[in-house]
């Protein structure tokens, strides 16, 4: 199985519900084609350097997945058809990249900081 990175920009006009529906449809396409999502990062709405399809902002999403090469053609077809996808790029990752490199890192537990008291001097 190959590892892939997909970056796509969605229309900023999409509502949260529409975006979730699109992501679940994309996940369905990936699983139907014997692929598996490793990590999905929603990077938020960002300004673009230049306007694309008369839009100056977009919702950026980064997706890492594992699957066969035939799966990529179906994913690209889906992204090309959807009118809410402004741009996308699919990159096959180098064979030296492992699945463990792409899996989400566990957040270390924040250290409990002891409250410090400040001594205030009152000047007379």
Jmol script that loads the backbone (N, CA, C; Angstrom):
load data "model"
ATOM      1  N   UNK A   1       0.839  -1.181   0.000  1.00  0.00           N
ATOM      2  CA  UNK A   1       0.000   0.000   0.000  1.00  0.00           C
ATOM      3  C   UNK A   1       0.886   1.247   0.000  1.00  0.00           C
ATOM      4  N   UNK A   2       0.421   2.254  -0.695  1.00  0.00           N
ATOM      5  CA  UNK A   2       1.152   3.508  -0.805  1.00  0.00           C
ATOM      6  C   UNK A   2       0.595   4.542   0.169  1.00  0.00           C
ATOM      7  N   UNK A   3       1.432   5.498   0.525  1.00  0.00           N
ATOM      8  CA  UNK A   3       1.013   6.599   1.386  1.00  0.00           C
ATOM      9  C   UNK A   3       0.848   7.847   0.529  1.00  0.00           C
ATOM     10  N   UNK A   4      -0.227   8.600   0.776  1.00  0.00           N
ATOM     11  CA  UNK A   4      -0.525   9.791  -0.001  1.00  0.00           C
ATOM     12  C   UNK A   4      -0.823  10.959   0.917  1.00  0.00           C
ATOM     13  N   UNK A   5      -0.522  12.151   0.404  1.00  0.00           N
ATOM     14  CA  UNK A   5      -0.873  13.396   1.079  1.00  0.00           C
ATOM     15  C   UNK A   5      -1.770  14.171   0.126  1.00  0.00           C
ATOM     16  N   UNK A   6      -2.905  14.610   0.614  1.00  0.00           N
ATOM     17  CA  UNK A   6      -3.833  15.385  -0.205  1.00  0.00           C
ATOM     18  C   UNK A   6      -4.088  16.704   0.503  1.00  0.00           C
ATOM     19  N   UNK A   7      -3.874  17.791  -0.212  1.00  0.00           N
ATOM     20  CA  UNK A   7      -4.201  19.118   0.303  1.00  0.00           C
ATOM     21  C   UNK A   7      -5.286  19.663  -0.604  1.00  0.00           C
ATOM     22  N   UNK A   8      -6.389  20.111  -0.010  1.00  0.00           N
ATOM     23  CA  UNK A   8      -7.413  20.740  -0.825  1.00  0.00           C
ATOM     24  C   UNK A   8      -7.959  21.974  -0.128  1.00  0.00           C
ATOM     25  N   UNK A   9      -8.480  22.883  -0.959  1.00  0.00           N
ATOM     26  CA  UNK A   9      -9.041  24.139  -0.470  1.00  0.00           C
ATOM     27  C   UNK A   9     -10.525  24.124  -0.784  1.00  0.00           C
ATOM     28  N   UNK A  10     -11.328  24.292   0.254  1.00  0.00           N
ATOM     29  CA  UNK A  10     -12.774  24.337   0.099  1.00  0.00           C
ATOM     30  C   UNK A  10     -13.252  25.785   0.116  1.00  0.00           C
ATOM     31  N   UNK A  11     -14.400  26.007  -0.457  1.00  0.00           N
ATOM     32  CA  UNK A  11     -14.996  27.331  -0.468  1.00  0.00           C
ATOM     33  C   UNK A  11     -15.257  27.790   0.968  1.00  0.00           C
ATOM     34  N   UNK A  12     -14.914  29.032   1.299  1.00  0.00           N
ATOM     35  CA  UNK A  12     -15.159  29.512   2.656  1.00  0.00           C
ATOM     36  C   UNK A  12     -16.644  29.733   2.935  1.00  0.00           C
ATOM     37  N   UNK A  13     -17.465  29.714   1.887  1.00  0.00           N
ATOM     38  CA  UNK A  13     -18.907  29.923   2.037  1.00  0.00           C
ATOM     39  C   UNK A  13     -19.630  28.673   2.527  1.00  0.00           C
ATOM     40  N   UNK A  14     -18.926  27.538   2.537  1.00  0.00           N
ATOM     41  CA  UNK A  14     -19.548  26.289   2.999  1.00  0.00           C
ATOM     42  C   UNK A  14     -19.846  26.388   4.490  1.00  0.00           C
ATOM     43  N   UNK A  15     -20.990  25.882   4.876  1.00  0.00           N
ATOM     44  CA  UNK A  15     -21.316  25.815   6.290  1.00  0.00           C
ATOM     45  C   UNK A  15     -20.624  24.628   6.930  1.00  0.00           C
ATOM     46  N   UNK A  16     -20.629  24.602   8.254  1.00  0.00           N
ATOM     47  CA  UNK A  16     -19.982  23.513   8.995  1.00  0.00           C
ATOM     48  C   UNK A  16     -20.623  22.176   8.638  1.00  0.00           C
ATOM     49  N   UNK A  17     -21.939  22.158   8.499  1.00  0.00           N
ATOM     50  CA  UNK A  17     -22.647  20.915   8.185  1.00  0.00           C
ATOM     51  C   UNK A  17     -22.291  20.417   6.785  1.00  0.00           C
ATOM     52  N   UNK A  18     -22.211  21.339   5.825  1.00  0.00           N
ATOM     53  CA  UNK A  18     -21.833  20.954   4.459  1.00  0.00           C
ATOM     54  C   UNK A  18     -20.418  20.398   4.420  1.00  0.00           C
ATOM     55  N   UNK A  19     -19.519  21.036   5.173  1.00  0.00           N
ATOM     56  CA  UNK A  19     -18.131  20.593   5.208  1.00  0.00           C
ATOM     57  C   UNK A  19     -18.033  19.186   5.798  1.00  0.00           C
ATOM     58  N   UNK A  20     -18.757  18.930   6.891  1.00  0.00           N
ATOM     59  CA  UNK A  20     -18.757  17.600   7.495  1.00  0.00           C
ATOM     60  C   UNK A  20     -19.322  16.557   6.526  1.00  0.00           C
ATOM     61  N   UNK A  21     -20.351  16.925   5.798  1.00  0.00           N
ATOM     62  CA  UNK A  21     -20.949  16.016   4.823  1.00  0.00           C
ATOM     63  C   UNK A  21     -19.954  15.691   3.707  1.00  0.00           C
ATOM     64  N   UNK A  22     -19.208  16.715   3.251  1.00  0.00           N
ATOM     65  CA  UNK A  22     -18.215  16.507   2.215  1.00  0.00           C
ATOM     66  C   UNK A  22     -17.102  15.579   2.707  1.00  0.00           C
ATOM     67  N   UNK A  23     -16.611  15.827   3.935  1.00  0.00           N
ATOM     68  CA  UNK A  23     -15.535  15.000   4.502  1.00  0.00           C
ATOM     69  C   UNK A  23     -16.002  13.556   4.668  1.00  0.00           C
ATOM     70  N   UNK A  24     -17.237  13.338   5.109  1.00  0.00           N
ATOM     71  CA  UNK A  24     -17.731  11.964   5.267  1.00  0.00           C
ATOM     72  C   UNK A  24     -17.889  11.283   3.903  1.00  0.00           C
ATOM     73  N   UNK A  25     -18.286  12.046   2.878  1.00  0.00           N
ATOM     74  CA  UNK A  25     -18.381  11.482   1.526  1.00  0.00           C
ATOM     75  C   UNK A  25     -16.992  11.102   1.017  1.00  0.00           C
ATOM     76  N   UNK A  26     -16.000  11.938   1.300  1.00  0.00           N
ATOM     77  CA  UNK A  26     -14.625  11.645   0.904  1.00  0.00           C
ATOM     78  C   UNK A  26     -14.108  10.407   1.632  1.00  0.00           C
ATOM     79  N   UNK A  27     -14.389  10.308   2.929  1.00  0.00           N
ATOM     80  CA  UNK A  27     -13.998   9.115   3.693  1.00  0.00           C
ATOM     81  C   UNK A  27     -14.653   7.858   3.129  1.00  0.00           C
ATOM     82  N   UNK A  28     -15.912   7.963   2.731  1.00  0.00           N
ATOM     83  CA  UNK A  28     -16.611   6.829   2.124  1.00  0.00           C
ATOM     84  C   UNK A  28     -15.963   6.388   0.825  1.00  0.00           C
ATOM     85  N   UNK A  29     -15.564   7.349   0.005  1.00  0.00           N
ATOM     86  CA  UNK A  29     -14.886   7.032  -1.259  1.00  0.00           C
ATOM     87  C   UNK A  29     -13.565   6.332  -0.991  1.00  0.00           C
ATOM     88  N   UNK A  30     -12.843   6.795   0.025  1.00  0.00           N
ATOM     89  CA  UNK A  30     -11.545   6.197   0.351  1.00  0.00           C
ATOM     90  C   UNK A  30     -11.727   4.763   0.842  1.00  0.00           C
ATOM     91  N   UNK A  31     -12.668   4.515   1.740  1.00  0.00           N
ATOM     92  CA  UNK A  31     -12.863   3.155   2.274  1.00  0.00           C
ATOM     93  C   UNK A  31     -13.424   2.207   1.223  1.00  0.00           C
ATOM     94  N   UNK A  32     -14.285   2.707   0.323  1.00  0.00           N
ATOM     95  CA  UNK A  32     -14.813   1.842  -0.756  1.00  0.00           C
ATOM     96  C   UNK A  32     -13.703   1.371  -1.680  1.00  0.00           C
ATOM     97  N   UNK A  33     -12.653   2.168  -1.810  1.00  0.00           N
ATOM     98  CA  UNK A  33     -11.534   1.829  -2.690  1.00  0.00           C
ATOM     99  C   UNK A  33     -10.370   1.213  -1.924  1.00  0.00           C
ATOM    100  N   UNK A  34     -10.663   0.623  -0.775  1.00  0.00           N
ATOM    101  CA  UNK A  34      -9.696  -0.120   0.045  1.00  0.00           C
ATOM    102  C   UNK A  34      -8.573   0.755   0.588  1.00  0.00           C
ATOM    103  N   UNK A  35      -8.904   2.001   0.902  1.00  0.00           N
ATOM    104  CA  UNK A  35      -7.941   2.909   1.494  1.00  0.00           C
ATOM    105  C   UNK A  35      -8.291   3.179   2.945  1.00  0.00           C
ATOM    106  N   UNK A  36      -7.390   3.871   3.624  1.00  0.00           N
ATOM    107  CA  UNK A  36      -7.618   4.184   5.027  1.00  0.00           C
ATOM    108  C   UNK A  36      -7.049   5.567   5.332  1.00  0.00           C
ATOM    109  N   UNK A  37      -7.858   6.385   6.005  1.00  0.00           N
ATOM    110  CA  UNK A  37      -7.410   7.718   6.399  1.00  0.00           C
ATOM    111  C   UNK A  37      -6.520   7.582   7.628  1.00  0.00           C
ATOM    112  N   UNK A  38      -5.329   8.159   7.550  1.00  0.00           N
ATOM    113  CA  UNK A  38      -4.407   8.132   8.679  1.00  0.00           C
ATOM    114  C   UNK A  38      -4.628   9.358   9.557  1.00  0.00           C
ATOM    115  N   UNK A  39      -4.681  10.522   8.933  1.00  0.00           N
ATOM    116  CA  UNK A  39      -4.853  11.760   9.695  1.00  0.00           C
ATOM    117  C   UNK A  39      -5.516  12.806   8.816  1.00  0.00           C
ATOM    118  N   UNK A  40      -6.412  13.579   9.401  1.00  0.00           N
ATOM    119  CA  UNK A  40      -7.081  14.667   8.709  1.00  0.00           C
ATOM    120  C   UNK A  40      -6.890  15.930   9.545  1.00  0.00           C
ATOM    121  N   UNK A  41      -6.274  16.942   8.954  1.00  0.00           N
ATOM    122  CA  UNK A  41      -6.037  18.207   9.644  1.00  0.00           C
ATOM    123  C   UNK A  41      -6.849  19.298   8.967  1.00  0.00           C
ATOM    124  N   UNK A  42      -7.747  19.913   9.709  1.00  0.00           N
ATOM    125  CA  UNK A  42      -8.473  21.076   9.216  1.00  0.00           C
ATOM    126  C   UNK A  42      -7.645  22.289   9.615  1.00  0.00           C
ATOM    127  N   UNK A  43      -7.042  22.954   8.634  1.00  0.00           N
ATOM    128  CA  UNK A  43      -6.121  24.048   8.912  1.00  0.00           C
ATOM    129  C   UNK A  43      -6.821  25.398   9.031  1.00  0.00           C
ATOM    130  N   UNK A  44      -8.119  25.425   8.810  1.00  0.00           N
ATOM    131  CA  UNK A  44      -8.878  26.655   8.974  1.00  0.00           C
ATOM    132  C   UNK A  44      -8.955  27.489   7.712  1.00  0.00           C
ATOM    133  N   UNK A  45      -9.641  28.614   7.838  1.00  0.00           N
ATOM    134  CA  UNK A  45      -9.805  29.523   6.705  1.00  0.00           C
ATOM    135  C   UNK A  45      -8.591  30.445   6.657  1.00  0.00           C
ATOM    136  N   UNK A  46      -7.972  30.499   5.477  1.00  0.00           N
ATOM    137  CA  UNK A  46      -6.772  31.315   5.287  1.00  0.00           C
ATOM    138  C   UNK A  46      -6.923  32.160   4.031  1.00  0.00           C
ATOM    139  N   UNK A  47      -6.204  33.252   3.998  1.00  0.00           N
ATOM    140  CA  UNK A  47      -6.186  34.097   2.803  1.00  0.00           C
ATOM    141  C   UNK A  47      -5.270  33.471   1.765  1.00  0.00           C
ATOM    142  N   UNK A  48      -5.672  33.584   0.515  1.00  0.00           N
ATOM    143  CA  UNK A  48      -4.848  33.064  -0.578  1.00  0.00           C
ATOM    144  C   UNK A  48      -4.048  34.216  -1.189  1.00  0.00           C
ATOM    145  N   UNK A  49      -2.935  33.889  -1.790  1.00  0.00           N
ATOM    146  CA  UNK A  49      -2.081  34.900  -2.390  1.00  0.00           C
ATOM    147  C   UNK A  49      -2.786  35.606  -3.540  1.00  0.00           C
ATOM    148  N   UNK A  50      -3.528  34.863  -4.321  1.00  0.00           N
ATOM    149  CA  UNK A  50      -4.278  35.432  -5.434  1.00  0.00           C
ATOM    150  C   UNK A  50      -5.650  34.779  -5.475  1.00  0.00           C
ATOM    151  N   UNK A  51      -6.589  35.450  -6.120  1.00  0.00           N
ATOM    152  CA  UNK A  51      -7.954  34.936  -6.180  1.00  0.00           C
ATOM    153  C   UNK A  51      -8.031  33.719  -7.098  1.00  0.00           C
ATOM    154  N   UNK A  52      -8.788  32.731  -6.642  1.00  0.00           N
ATOM    155  CA  UNK A  52      -9.077  31.539  -7.435  1.00  0.00           C
ATOM    156  C   UNK A  52     -10.587  31.401  -7.461  1.00  0.00           C
ATOM    157  N   UNK A  53     -11.155  31.330  -8.648  1.00  0.00           N
ATOM    158  CA  UNK A  53     -12.605  31.262  -8.805  1.00  0.00           C
ATOM    159  C   UNK A  53     -13.284  32.414  -8.058  1.00  0.00           C
ATOM    160  N   UNK A  54     -12.699  33.604  -8.162  1.00  0.00           N
ATOM    161  CA  UNK A  54     -13.195  34.846  -7.571  1.00  0.00           C
ATOM    162  C   UNK A  54     -13.260  34.814  -6.044  1.00  0.00           C
ATOM    163  N   UNK A  55     -12.465  33.953  -5.428  1.00  0.00           N
ATOM    164  CA  UNK A  55     -12.428  33.862  -3.965  1.00  0.00           C
ATOM    165  C   UNK A  55     -11.021  34.183  -3.496  1.00  0.00           C
ATOM    166  N   UNK A  56     -10.926  34.989  -2.453  1.00  0.00           N
ATOM    167  CA  UNK A  56      -9.616  35.357  -1.930  1.00  0.00           C
ATOM    168  C   UNK A  56      -9.274  34.606  -0.645  1.00  0.00           C
ATOM    169  N   UNK A  57     -10.223  33.842  -0.111  1.00  0.00           N
ATOM    170  CA  UNK A  57     -10.004  33.041   1.095  1.00  0.00           C
ATOM    171  C   UNK A  57     -10.498  31.624   0.835  1.00  0.00           C
ATOM    172  N   UNK A  58      -9.991  30.672   1.628  1.00  0.00           N
ATOM    173  CA  UNK A  58     -10.414  29.284   1.467  1.00  0.00           C
ATOM    174  C   UNK A  58     -10.185  28.484   2.730  1.00  0.00           C
ATOM    175  N   UNK A  59     -10.937  27.397   2.872  1.00  0.00           N
ATOM    176  CA  UNK A  59     -10.809  26.466   3.998  1.00  0.00           C
ATOM    177  C   UNK A  59      -9.801  25.399   3.589  1.00  0.00           C
ATOM    178  N   UNK A  60      -8.631  25.394   4.231  1.00  0.00           N
ATOM    179  CA  UNK A  60      -7.563  24.464   3.879  1.00  0.00           C
ATOM    180  C   UNK A  60      -7.702  23.176   4.690  1.00  0.00           C
ATOM    181  N   UNK A  61      -7.558  22.039   4.008  1.00  0.00           N
ATOM    182  CA  UNK A  61      -7.637  20.732   4.660  1.00  0.00           C
ATOM    183  C   UNK A  61      -6.463  19.883   4.165  1.00  0.00           C
ATOM    184  N   UNK A  62      -5.769  19.248   5.106  1.00  0.00           N
ATOM    185  CA  UNK A  62      -4.643  18.366   4.793  1.00  0.00           C
ATOM    186  C   UNK A  62      -5.019  16.961   5.227  1.00  0.00           C
ATOM    187  N   UNK A  63      -4.843  15.994   4.325  1.00  0.00           N
ATOM    188  CA  UNK A  63      -5.283  14.625   4.563  1.00  0.00           C
ATOM    189  C   UNK A  63      -4.142  13.672   4.237  1.00  0.00           C
ATOM    190  N   UNK A  64      -3.854  12.755   5.152  1.00  0.00           N
ATOM    191  CA  UNK A  64      -2.879  11.693   4.905  1.00  0.00           C
ATOM    192  C   UNK A  64      -3.644  10.386   4.837  1.00  0.00           C
ATOM    193  N   UNK A  65      -3.347   9.577   3.820  1.00  0.00           N
ATOM    194  CA  UNK A  65      -4.044   8.306   3.706  1.00  0.00           C
ATOM    195  C   UNK A  65      -3.153   7.237   3.126  1.00  0.00           C
ATOM    196  N   UNK A  66      -3.602   6.008   3.300  1.00  0.00           N
ATOM    197  CA  UNK A  66      -2.885   4.840   2.803  1.00  0.00           C
ATOM    198  C   UNK A  66      -3.845   4.055   1.933  1.00  0.00           C
ATOM    199  N   UNK A  67      -3.366   3.580   0.780  1.00  0.00           N
ATOM    200  CA  UNK A  67      -4.229   2.808  -0.087  1.00  0.00           C
ATOM    201  C   UNK A  67      -3.560   2.465  -1.402  1.00  0.00           C
ATOM    202  N   UNK A  68      -4.283   1.735  -2.253  1.00  0.00           N
ATOM    203  CA  UNK A  68      -3.746   1.357  -3.560  1.00  0.00           C
ATOM    204  C   UNK A  68      -3.766   2.540  -4.531  1.00  0.00           C
ATOM    205  N   UNK A  69      -2.985   2.447  -5.581  1.00  0.00           N
ATOM    206  CA  UNK A  69      -2.897   3.516  -6.567  1.00  0.00           C
ATOM    207  C   UNK A  69      -4.193   3.776  -7.315  1.00  0.00           C
ATOM    208  N   UNK A  70      -5.016   2.739  -7.496  1.00  0.00           N
ATOM    209  CA  UNK A  70      -6.272   2.898  -8.215  1.00  0.00           C
ATOM    210  C   UNK A  70      -7.246   3.798  -7.450  1.00  0.00           C
ATOM    211  N   UNK A  71      -7.077   3.902  -6.159  1.00  0.00           N
ATOM    212  CA  UNK A  71      -7.949   4.719  -5.322  1.00  0.00           C
ATOM    213  C   UNK A  71      -7.784   6.202  -5.660  1.00  0.00           C
ATOM    214  N   UNK A  72      -6.587   6.624  -6.018  1.00  0.00           N
ATOM    215  CA  UNK A  72      -6.284   8.034  -6.244  1.00  0.00           C
ATOM    216  C   UNK A  72      -7.114   8.604  -7.393  1.00  0.00           C
ATOM    217  N   UNK A  73      -7.287   7.852  -8.454  1.00  0.00           N
ATOM    218  CA  UNK A  73      -8.062   8.333  -9.599  1.00  0.00           C
ATOM    219  C   UNK A  73      -9.499   8.641  -9.192  1.00  0.00           C
ATOM    220  N   UNK A  74     -10.088   7.816  -8.356  1.00  0.00           N
ATOM    221  CA  UNK A  74     -11.463   8.037  -7.908  1.00  0.00           C
ATOM    222  C   UNK A  74     -11.553   9.250  -6.989  1.00  0.00           C
ATOM    223  N   UNK A  75     -10.564   9.438  -6.123  1.00  0.00           N
ATOM    224  CA  UNK A  75     -10.549  10.598  -5.226  1.00  0.00           C
ATOM    225  C   UNK A  75     -10.401  11.883  -6.039  1.00  0.00           C
ATOM    226  N   UNK A  76      -9.493  11.871  -7.015  1.00  0.00           N
ATOM    227  CA  UNK A  76      -9.308  13.047  -7.867  1.00  0.00           C
ATOM    228  C   UNK A  76     -10.567  13.367  -8.642  1.00  0.00           C
ATOM    229  N   UNK A  77     -11.254  12.351  -9.123  1.00  0.00           N
ATOM    230  CA  UNK A  77     -12.511  12.566  -9.850  1.00  0.00           C
ATOM    231  C   UNK A  77     -13.532  13.242  -8.951  1.00  0.00           C
ATOM    232  N   UNK A  78     -13.636  12.763  -7.725  1.00  0.00           N
ATOM    233  CA  UNK A  78     -14.596  13.336  -6.784  1.00  0.00           C
ATOM    234  C   UNK A  78     -14.261  14.793  -6.478  1.00  0.00           C
ATOM    235  N   UNK A  79     -12.979  15.082  -6.245  1.00  0.00           N
ATOM    236  CA  UNK A  79     -12.561  16.451  -5.932  1.00  0.00           C
ATOM    237  C   UNK A  79     -12.760  17.384  -7.127  1.00  0.00           C
ATOM    238  N   UNK A  80     -12.551  16.867  -8.324  1.00  0.00           N
ATOM    239  CA  UNK A  80     -12.713  17.666  -9.540  1.00  0.00           C
ATOM    240  C   UNK A  80     -14.178  18.015  -9.781  1.00  0.00           C
ATOM    241  N   UNK A  81     -15.084  17.096  -9.479  1.00  0.00           N
ATOM    242  CA  UNK A  81     -16.510  17.289  -9.734  1.00  0.00           C
ATOM    243  C   UNK A  81     -17.145  18.268  -8.747  1.00  0.00           C
ATOM    244  N   UNK A  82     -16.752  18.203  -7.488  1.00  0.00           N
ATOM    245  CA  UNK A  82     -17.401  19.005  -6.448  1.00  0.00           C
ATOM    246  C   UNK A  82     -17.126  20.493  -6.658  1.00  0.00           C
ATOM    247  N   UNK A  83     -18.178  21.280  -6.716  1.00  0.00           N
ATOM    248  CA  UNK A  83     -18.045  22.714  -6.979  1.00  0.00           C
ATOM    249  C   UNK A  83     -17.495  23.498  -5.789  1.00  0.00           C
ATOM    250  N   UNK A  84     -17.514  22.921  -4.594  1.00  0.00           N
ATOM    251  CA  UNK A  84     -16.989  23.596  -3.409  1.00  0.00           C
ATOM    252  C   UNK A  84     -15.479  23.440  -3.255  1.00  0.00           C
ATOM    253  N   UNK A  85     -14.863  22.576  -4.053  1.00  0.00           N
ATOM    254  CA  UNK A  85     -13.408  22.395  -4.007  1.00  0.00           C
ATOM    255  C   UNK A  85     -12.787  23.412  -4.956  1.00  0.00           C
ATOM    256  N   UNK A  86     -12.001  24.318  -4.378  1.00  0.00           N
ATOM    257  CA  UNK A  86     -11.372  25.371  -5.187  1.00  0.00           C
ATOM    258  C   UNK A  86     -10.118  24.831  -5.867  1.00  0.00           C
ATOM    259  N   UNK A  87      -9.255  24.164  -5.112  1.00  0.00           N
ATOM    260  CA  UNK A  87      -8.028  23.561  -5.640  1.00  0.00           C
ATOM    261  C   UNK A  87      -7.703  22.316  -4.830  1.00  0.00           C
ATOM    262  N   UNK A  88      -6.941  21.407  -5.442  1.00  0.00           N
ATOM    263  CA  UNK A  88      -6.460  20.236  -4.713  1.00  0.00           C
ATOM    264  C   UNK A  88      -5.170  19.742  -5.339  1.00  0.00           C
ATOM    265  N   UNK A  89      -4.400  19.022  -4.535  1.00  0.00           N
ATOM    266  CA  UNK A  89      -3.189  18.382  -5.030  1.00  0.00           C
ATOM    267  C   UNK A  89      -3.031  17.062  -4.272  1.00  0.00           C
ATOM    268  N   UNK A  90      -2.665  16.014  -5.014  1.00  0.00           N
ATOM    269  CA  UNK A  90      -2.430  14.697  -4.430  1.00  0.00           C
ATOM    270  C   UNK A  90      -0.963  14.358  -4.658  1.00  0.00           C
ATOM    271  N   UNK A  91      -0.261  14.000  -3.582  1.00  0.00           N
ATOM    272  CA  UNK A  91       1.162  13.688  -3.669  1.00  0.00           C
ATOM    273  C   UNK A  91       1.393  12.300  -3.091  1.00  0.00           C
ATOM    274  N   UNK A  92       2.081  11.450  -3.858  1.00  0.00           N
ATOM    275  CA  UNK A  92       2.492  10.149  -3.335  1.00  0.00           C
ATOM    276  C   UNK A  92       3.755  10.373  -2.526  1.00  0.00           C
ATOM    277  N   UNK A  93       3.733   9.921  -1.275  1.00  0.00           N
ATOM    278  CA  UNK A  93       4.867  10.143  -0.393  1.00  0.00           C
ATOM    279  C   UNK A  93       5.994   9.163  -0.688  1.00  0.00           C
ATOM    280  N   UNK A  94       7.189   9.570  -0.372  1.00  0.00           N
ATOM    281  CA  UNK A  94       8.390   8.783  -0.591  1.00  0.00           C
ATOM    282  C   UNK A  94       8.310   7.463   0.180  1.00  0.00           C
ATOM    283  N   UNK A  95       8.948   6.445  -0.326  1.00  0.00           N
ATOM    284  CA  UNK A  95       8.877   5.127   0.311  1.00  0.00           C
ATOM    285  C   UNK A  95       9.563   5.099   1.671  1.00  0.00           C
ATOM    286  N   UNK A  96      10.378   6.106   1.960  1.00  0.00           N
ATOM    287  CA  UNK A  96      11.053   6.162   3.255  1.00  0.00           C
ATOM    288  C   UNK A  96      10.141   6.688   4.363  1.00  0.00           C
ATOM    289  N   UNK A  97       9.024   7.295   3.983  1.00  0.00           N
ATOM    290  CA  UNK A  97       8.056   7.790   4.968  1.00  0.00           C
ATOM    291  C   UNK A  97       7.223   6.606   5.439  1.00  0.00           C
ATOM    292  N   UNK A  98       7.092   6.460   6.744  1.00  0.00           N
ATOM    293  CA  UNK A  98       6.309   5.351   7.291  1.00  0.00           C
ATOM    294  C   UNK A  98       4.982   5.862   7.826  1.00  0.00           C
ATOM    295  N   UNK A  99       4.089   4.938   8.047  1.00  0.00           N
ATOM    296  CA  UNK A  99       2.773   5.274   8.590  1.00  0.00           C
ATOM    297  C   UNK A  99       2.908   5.900   9.976  1.00  0.00           C
ATOM    298  N   UNK A 100       3.861   5.430  10.762  1.00  0.00           N
ATOM    299  CA  UNK A 100       4.055   5.960  12.108  1.00  0.00           C
ATOM    300  C   UNK A 100       4.462   7.437  12.062  1.00  0.00           C
ATOM    301  N   UNK A 101       5.168   7.848  11.010  1.00  0.00           N
ATOM    302  CA  UNK A 101       5.545   9.247  10.863  1.00  0.00           C
ATOM    303  C   UNK A 101       4.319  10.138  10.672  1.00  0.00           C
ATOM    304  N   UNK A 102       3.268   9.599  10.068  1.00  0.00           N
ATOM    305  CA  UNK A 102       2.093  10.382   9.718  1.00  0.00           C
ATOM    306  C   UNK A 102       0.995  10.357  10.771  1.00  0.00           C
ATOM    307  N   UNK A 103       1.018   9.377  11.651  1.00  0.00           N
ATOM    308  CA  UNK A 103      -0.040   9.264  12.648  1.00  0.00           C
ATOM    309  C   UNK A 103       0.021  10.444  13.601  1.00  0.00           C
ATOM    310  N   UNK A 104      -1.132  10.858  14.123  1.00  0.00           N
ATOM    311  CA  UNK A 104      -1.154  12.010  15.038  1.00  0.00           C
ATOM    312  C   UNK A 104      -0.295  11.752  16.270  1.00  0.00           C
ATOM    313  N   UNK A 105       0.432  12.763  16.646  1.00  0.00           N
ATOM    314  CA  UNK A 105       1.282  12.659  17.829  1.00  0.00           C
ATOM    315  C   UNK A 105       0.429  12.886  19.070  1.00  0.00           C
ATOM    316  N   UNK A 106       0.709  12.124  20.119  1.00  0.00           N
ATOM    317  CA  UNK A 106      -0.018  12.296  21.376  1.00  0.00           C
ATOM    318  C   UNK A 106       0.478  13.571  22.045  1.00  0.00           C
ATOM    319  N   UNK A 107      -0.461  14.381  22.468  1.00  0.00           N
ATOM    320  CA  UNK A 107      -0.113  15.626  23.146  1.00  0.00           C
ATOM    321  C   UNK A 107       0.402  15.307  24.543  1.00  0.00           C
ATOM    322  N   UNK A 108       1.565  15.815  24.913  1.00  0.00           N
ATOM    323  CA  UNK A 108       2.048  15.573  26.274  1.00  0.00           C
ATOM    324  C   UNK A 108       1.157  16.321  27.265  1.00  0.00           C
ATOM    325  N   UNK A 109       0.940  15.699  28.406  1.00  0.00           N
ATOM    326  CA  UNK A 109       0.096  16.308  29.424  1.00  0.00           C
ATOM    327  C   UNK A 109       0.794  17.556  29.947  1.00  0.00           C
ATOM    328  N   UNK A 110       0.046  18.645  30.083  1.00  0.00           N
ATOM    329  CA  UNK A 110       0.683  19.869  30.577  1.00  0.00           C
ATOM    330  C   UNK A 110       1.110  19.698  32.026  1.00  0.00           C
ATOM    331  N   UNK A 111       2.291  20.194  32.322  1.00  0.00           N
ATOM    332  CA  UNK A 111       2.818  20.087  33.685  1.00  0.00           C
ATOM    333  C   UNK A 111       2.034  21.021  34.593  1.00  0.00           C
ATOM    334  N   UNK A 112       1.736  20.544  35.781  1.00  0.00           N
ATOM    335  CA  UNK A 112       1.000  21.353  36.746  1.00  0.00           C
ATOM    336  C   UNK A 112       1.958  22.386  37.333  1.00  0.00           C
ATOM    337  N   UNK A 113       1.728  23.616  37.024  1.00  0.00           N
ATOM    338  CA  UNK A 113       2.564  24.690  37.553  1.00  0.00           C
ATOM    339  C   UNK A 113       1.986  25.141  38.890  1.00  0.00           C
ATOM    340  N   UNK A 114       2.853  25.258  39.863  1.00  0.00           N
ATOM    341  CA  UNK A 114       2.396  25.712  41.170  1.00  0.00           C
ATOM    342  C   UNK A 114       2.170  27.211  41.107  1.00  0.00           C
ATOM    343  N   UNK A 115       1.085  27.662  41.686  1.00  0.00           N
ATOM    344  CA  UNK A 115       0.828  29.099  41.652  1.00  0.00           C
ATOM    345  C   UNK A 115       1.888  29.840  42.457  1.00  0.00           C
ATOM    346  N   UNK A 116       2.370  30.891  41.895  1.00  0.00           N
ATOM    347  CA  UNK A 116       3.381  31.692  42.576  1.00  0.00           C
ATOM    348  C   UNK A 116       2.729  32.925  43.155  1.00  0.00           C
ATOM    349  N   UNK A 117       3.176  33.316  44.301  1.00  0.00           N
ATOM    350  CA  UNK A 117       2.638  34.530  44.908  1.00  0.00           C
ATOM    351  C   UNK A 117       3.656  35.628  44.711  1.00  0.00           C
ATOM    352  N   UNK A 118       3.146  36.781  44.384  1.00  0.00           N
ATOM    353  CA  UNK A 118       4.031  37.911  44.192  1.00  0.00           C
ATOM    354  C   UNK A 118       3.931  38.822  45.418  1.00  0.00           C
ATOM    355  N   UNK A 119       5.061  39.179  45.928  1.00  0.00           N
ATOM    356  CA  UNK A 119       5.106  40.103  47.052  1.00  0.00           C
ATOM    357  C   UNK A 119       5.172  41.516  46.501  1.00  0.00           C
ATOM    358  N   UNK A 120       4.166  42.269  46.842  1.00  0.00           N
ATOM    359  CA  UNK A 120       4.132  43.644  46.375  1.00  0.00           C
ATOM    360  C   UNK A 120       4.593  44.552  47.503  1.00  0.00           C
ATOM    361  N   UNK A 121       5.476  45.400  47.150  1.00  0.00           N
ATOM    362  CA  UNK A 121       5.945  46.353  48.140  1.00  0.00           C
ATOM    363  C   UNK A 121       5.147  47.634  47.987  1.00  0.00           C
ATOM    364  N   UNK A 122       4.699  48.116  49.096  1.00  0.00           N
ATOM    365  CA  UNK A 122       3.927  49.355  49.076  1.00  0.00           C
ATOM    366  C   UNK A 122       4.866  50.475  49.481  1.00  0.00           C
ATOM    367  N   UNK A 123       5.024  51.429  48.588  1.00  0.00           N
ATOM    368  CA  UNK A 123       5.909  52.550  48.868  1.00  0.00           C
ATOM    369  C   UNK A 123       5.154  53.668  49.565  1.00  0.00           C
ATOM    370  N   UNK A 124       5.791  54.294  50.525  1.00  0.00           N
ATOM    371  CA  UNK A 124       5.108  55.351  51.252  1.00  0.00           C
ATOM    372  C   UNK A 124       5.707  56.700  50.937  1.00  0.00           C
TER     373      UNK A 124
END
end "model"
wireframe off; spacefill off
backbone 0.3
color backbone group
